[in-house]
């Protein structure tokens, strides 16, 4: 396996991931890929040669080894790493698809035209692709843990196993080489896989709650824009010259002069005095 090419492909996912996604990628490289390349391959490199039985019947050691180790740990973990990182490549391919659409749109409508504000921003279909990739990674991790648990019985490797499968003439005792070392690496890889599951679940919860909060905020903003604010006119109208509150003017009628004879004396003889209340303004006017 070319790990440099594998790392280059996954490094593109890191640009479009959240904080949980970056931690997940670091755990995969440091605690799984690095441990796999540096130590795990050497520990399980000669497991069949170190599987020793107390009988030299031709075919018996091979049959017993195949029975107790139907799938090698090292090959199962390599297959798990490949499958668990494939969903992340879906995000990279979706971003590349967006980049191609953006290029065609600018070639058709001009260099300043934009189809996406940011092709790597998790909105619309890319958000769903990213969420589906998280579910796929979580399901794959759980499936491989179940397979490992089902085959090797709680991830435990005993020192001695008993085999009575044909062509063994009777019950044969077989010994596993360096069982403690293999057991430690098995628990370590299982723990790293469980940590990746926890990080994927946390990222799913983070993305869902963030989307719910964004939708609620958008609905609240749209509702506030659509509301018409109405204030009761408790004070005088600004467009009028009224100096009294409107509710007082509603209950007050036109004032009668105290002495109408004095009022007539001050008026010009050619004018008729008439006092009335205008409907549009509360001031008293004389015509």
NORCORKA-V359175 format. One record per residue. PHI is phi in degrees with one decimal (999 if undefined). BURIAL is 1 if it has 24 or more other ideal C-beta (glycine too) atoms within 12 Angstrom, else 0. Layout:
# NORCORKA-V359175
[[PHI | BURIAL] [PHI | BURIAL]]
This chain:
# NORCORKA-V359175
[[999 | 0] [-87.6 | 0] [-72.6 | 0] [-67.7 | 0] [-64.7 | 0] [-61.6 | 1] [-69.2 | 0] [-64.5 | 0] [-68.1 | 0] [-76.4 | 1] [-65.6 | 0] [-67.4 | 1] [-68.4 | 1] [-61.9 | 1] [-72.6 | 0] [-107.8 | 1] [-93.3 | 1] [-83.3 | 1] [-63.7 | 0] [-65.5 | 1] [-65.0 | 1] [-68.3 | 0] [-65.0 | 0] [-59.8 | 1] [-66.2 | 1] [-65.1 | 1] [-63.9 | 1] [-63.0 | 1] [-75.7 | 1] [-78.9 | 0] [-93.7 | 1] [-123.3 | 1] [-66.1 | 1] [-64.9 | 0] [-65.3 | 1] [-62.6 | 1] [-72.5 | 1] [-78.2 | 0] [-117.7 | 0] [-64.4 | 1] [-61.7 | 0] [-75.0 | 0] [-67.5 | 1] [-98.4 | 1] [-69.1 | 0] [-123.3 | 0] [-67.6 | 1] [-73.3 | 0] [-70.8 | 0] [-82.8 | 0] [-82.1 | 1] [-112.5 | 1] [-114.7 | 1] [-85.6 | 0] [-142.3 | 0] [-108.1 | 0] [-59.9 | 0] [-57.3 | 0] [88.5 | 0] [-66.9 | 1] [-61.1 | 1] [-66.1 | 0] [-66.0 | 1] [-66.7 | 1] [-64.0 | 1] [-64.9 | 0] [-72.3 | 0] [-86.0 | 1] [-128.9 | 1] [-64.4 | 0] [-130.6 | 0] [-67.9 | 1] [-56.5 | 1] [-67.0 | 1] [-75.0 | 0] [-66.3 | 1] [-69.9 | 1] [-63.4 | 1] [-65.2 | 0] [-64.7 | 1] [-63.0 | 1] [-67.2 | 1] [-67.8 | 0] [-75.8 | 1] [-96.0 | 1] [-63.2 | 0] [-59.6 | 1] [-66.4 | 1] [-70.6 | 1] [-61.3 | 1] [-66.1 | 1] [-63.1 | 1] [-65.3 | 0] [-66.8 | 1] [-66.0 | 1] [-62.6 | 0] [-64.2 | 0] [-65.2 | 1] [-60.7 | 0] [-67.2 | 0] [-63.4 | 0] [-64.6 | 0] [-65.0 | 0] [-66.4 | 0] [-66.0 | 0] [-70.4 | 0] [-66.3 | 0] [-89.2 | 0] [-110.9 | 0] [112.8 | 0] [-69.9 | 0] [-85.9 | 0] [-73.3 | 0] [-134.1 | 0] [-91.3 | 0] [-126.0 | 1] [-66.4 | 0] [-151.1 | 0] [-66.3 | 1] [-95.6 | 1] [-80.3 | 0] [-81.2 | 1] [-133.2 | 0] [65.6 | 0] [-65.5 | 0] [-66.7 | 1] [-63.7 | 1] [-67.3 | 0] [-62.2 | 1] [-65.0 | 1] [-66.2 | 1] [-64.0 | 0] [-63.5 | 1] [-67.1 | 1] [-62.8 | 0] [-64.2 | 1] [-62.7 | 1] [-64.8 | 1] [-64.9 | 0] [-65.1 | 1] [-61.6 | 1] [-65.2 | 1] [-63.1 | 0] [-70.9 | 1] [-64.7 | 1] [-65.6 | 0] [-61.8 | 0] [-64.6 | 1] [-68.3 | 0] [-70.7 | 0] [-79.5 | 0] [-108.2 | 1] [57.6 | 0] [66.1 | 0] [62.0 | 1] [-98.4 | 0] [-112.2 | 1] [-77.1 | 0] [-81.7 | 0] [-124.6 | 0] [-128.7 | 1] [-111.9 | 0] [-131.7 | 1] [-133.6 | 0] [-94.3 | 1] [-63.0 | 0] [-95.6 | 0] [-66.8 | 1] [-69.4 | 0] [-152.9 | 0] [-69.0 | 0] [-115.1 | 1] [-93.8 | 0] [-123.0 | 1] [-118.9 | 1] [-90.7 | 1] [-76.6 | 1] [48.2 | 0] [-66.5 | 1] [-64.3 | 0] [-63.1 | 0] [-68.1 | 1] [-65.6 | 0] [-64.4 | 0] [-67.2 | 1] [-64.0 | 1] [-63.2 | 0] [-65.6 | 1] [-68.0 | 1] [-66.4 | 1] [-64.0 | 0] [-65.3 | 1] [-66.0 | 1] [-64.1 | 1] [-64.2 | 1] [-64.7 | 1] [-64.7 | 1] [-62.1 | 0] [-65.0 | 1] [-65.8 | 1] [-65.0 | 0] [-62.1 | 0] [-68.4 | 1] [-62.6 | 1] [-62.6 | 0] [-63.2 | 1] [-65.2 | 1] [-66.3 | 0] [-68.6 | 0] [-65.8 | 0] [-67.1 | 0] [-63.7 | 0] [-64.0 | 0] [-66.1 | 0] [-65.8 | 0] [-64.8 | 0] [-65.5 | 0] [-66.5 | 0] [-66.1 | 0] [-65.9 | 0] [-67.7 | 0] [-66.3 | 0] [-68.9 | 0] [-67.3 | 0] [-69.5 | 0] [-84.1 | 0] [-78.5 | 0] [-102.1 | 0] [-84.5 | 0] [-119.4 | 0] [-115.6 | 0] [-72.1 | 0] [-75.1 | 0] [-84.0 | 0] [-116.9 | 0] [-65.1 | 0] [-68.1 | 0] [-69.9 | 0] [-82.7 | 0] [-105.8 | 0] [-100.8 | 0] [-71.8 | 1] [-108.2 | 0] [-113.0 | 0] [-62.9 | 0] [-66.4 | 0] [-71.0 | 0] [-77.3 | 0] [-69.2 | 1] [-67.5 | 0] [-100.4 | 0] [-102.7 | 0] [-95.5 | 0] [-69.0 | 0] [-77.9 | 0] [-92.3 | 0] [-63.7 | 0] [-65.5 | 0] [-135.9 | 0] [-69.2 | 0] [-68.3 | 0] [-69.3 | 0] [-67.8 | 0] [-69.3 | 0] [-68.5 | 0] [-83.3 | 0] [-82.4 | 0] [-69.4 | 0] [-61.7 | 0] [-80.6 | 0] [-101.9 | 0] [-103.7 | 0] [-85.6 | 0] [-141.8 | 0] [-113.7 | 0] [-147.0 | 0] [-102.5 | 0] [-73.4 | 0] [-78.0 | 0] [-88.5 | 0] [-142.5 | 0] [-84.1 | 1] [-75.0 | 0] [-85.9 | 0] [-131.0 | 0] [-116.2 | 0] [-130.2 | 0]]
